[in-house]
């Protein structure tokens, strides 16, 4: 049986109300940084449950506490179920990302699919 060994996370992502204010707070209180910002992260073919969707957002990546974090600021979300997925109090965790070697991607996706986990 294949069991992926993902190792340490590449980064932890959080949804925030205001990237600039959050970065300033992290720098001032935790000594985090440096950060770099991607405005309107370019995404193609965004879908939700097989239907076209919108996930327009800004992201900031930076160092914090010995690891990498991503801060995400949603600008436009659609359809309603996508918007509802971001309706929890902020800041809040969005995802934990792992870097998978290209030679293992197919096996990891199959492993997740066998457990009824969605992969992208």
C-alpha positions as CSV (number, residue, x, y, z in Angstrom):
1,X,0.0,0.0,0.0
2,X,1.3,3.5,-0.9
3,X,1.5,5.9,1.9
4,X,2.7,9.3,0.9
5,X,5.5,10.8,3.0
6,X,4.8,14.4,2.7
7,X,7.4,15.7,5.2
8,X,7.1,19.2,6.6
9,X,4.5,21.6,5.3
10,X,5.7,24.1,2.7
11,X,3.5,26.8,4.2
12,X,0.4,27.5,6.3
13,X,-2.2,29.8,4.8
14,X,-4.6,32.1,6.7
15,X,-7.5,34.2,5.4
16,X,-7.3,37.7,6.8
17,X,-9.4,40.9,6.4
18,X,-6.5,43.2,5.5
19,X,-3.1,42.0,4.3
20,X,-1.3,45.2,5.0
21,X,-2.5,45.6,8.5
22,X,-1.8,41.9,9.3
23,X,1.7,42.1,7.9
24,X,2.4,45.2,9.9
25,X,1.1,43.5,13.1
26,X,3.2,40.3,12.5
27,X,6.3,42.3,11.8
28,X,5.8,44.5,14.9
29,X,4.8,41.8,17.3
30,X,6.6,38.7,16.1
31,X,9.5,40.0,14.0
32,X,8.1,38.2,10.9
33,X,9.2,38.9,7.4
34,X,10.1,39.8,4.8
35,X,6.9,39.5,3.0
36,X,6.1,39.7,-0.7
37,X,2.6,40.4,-2.1
38,X,0.9,39.0,-5.2
39,X,-2.1,41.2,-6.1
40,X,-5.0,39.5,-7.8
41,X,-3.3,36.1,-7.8
42,X,-3.6,34.8,-11.4
43,X,-5.7,31.7,-11.5
44,X,-7.1,29.8,-14.5
45,X,-10.1,27.6,-14.8
46,X,-11.4,28.2,-11.3
47,X,-14.2,25.7,-10.5
48,X,-16.3,24.7,-7.5
49,X,-18.1,21.4,-7.7
50,X,-17.5,21.3,-11.4
51,X,-19.0,24.7,-12.1
52,X,-17.2,28.0,-13.0
53,X,-16.3,30.0,-9.9
54,X,-14.4,33.1,-8.9
55,X,-11.6,33.2,-6.3
56,X,-10.1,36.7,-6.8
57,X,-7.7,37.4,-3.9
58,X,-4.4,38.9,-2.9
59,X,-1.7,36.9,-1.2
60,X,1.3,37.7,0.9
61,X,4.0,35.2,1.6
62,X,6.6,35.6,4.4
63,X,8.7,34.1,7.1
64,X,7.2,33.7,10.6
65,X,8.2,31.5,13.5
66,X,10.8,29.5,11.6
67,X,8.4,28.7,8.7
68,X,6.5,30.2,5.8
69,X,3.0,31.6,6.0
70,X,0.6,32.9,3.3
71,X,-1.9,35.6,4.1
72,X,-5.0,35.6,1.8
73,X,-7.3,38.6,1.4
74,X,-10.5,37.7,-0.6
75,X,-11.6,40.3,-3.1
76,X,-14.4,38.5,-5.0
77,X,-15.8,35.0,-4.4
78,X,-18.6,33.2,-6.4
79,X,-20.8,31.3,-6.3
80,X,-22.5,31.7,-2.9
81,X,-21.1,28.4,-1.6
82,X,-17.6,29.6,-2.2
83,X,-18.4,32.9,-0.4
84,X,-19.9,30.9,2.5
85,X,-16.7,28.9,2.7
86,X,-14.8,32.1,3.6
87,X,-17.5,33.4,6.0
88,X,-15.8,32.2,9.2
89,X,-14.2,34.7,11.6
90,X,-10.9,36.1,10.4
91,X,-8.0,35.5,10.7
92,X,-8.6,31.8,10.1
93,X,-6.6,28.9,8.7
94,X,-7.3,28.2,5.0
95,X,-4.9,25.4,4.1
96,X,-1.6,23.7,4.8
97,X,0.5,23.2,1.7
98,X,3.0,20.5,0.9
99,X,5.5,20.4,-1.9
100,X,5.3,17.1,-3.7
101,X,8.0,15.9,-6.1
102,X,6.6,15.6,-9.7
103,X,7.4,11.9,-9.7
104,X,5.0,11.4,-6.8
105,X,2.1,13.6,-7.8
106,X,0.0,10.8,-9.5
107,X,0.5,8.4,-6.5
108,X,-0.4,11.1,-4.0
109,X,-3.6,12.1,-5.9
110,X,-4.6,8.4,-6.2
111,X,-4.0,7.9,-2.5
112,X,-6.2,10.9,-1.7
113,X,-8.9,9.9,-4.2
114,X,-9.1,6.4,-2.6
115,X,-9.9,8.1,0.6
116,X,-12.5,10.4,-1.0
117,X,-10.4,13.5,-0.5
118,X,-10.5,16.1,-3.1
119,X,-7.3,16.9,-4.9
120,X,-6.5,19.8,-7.3
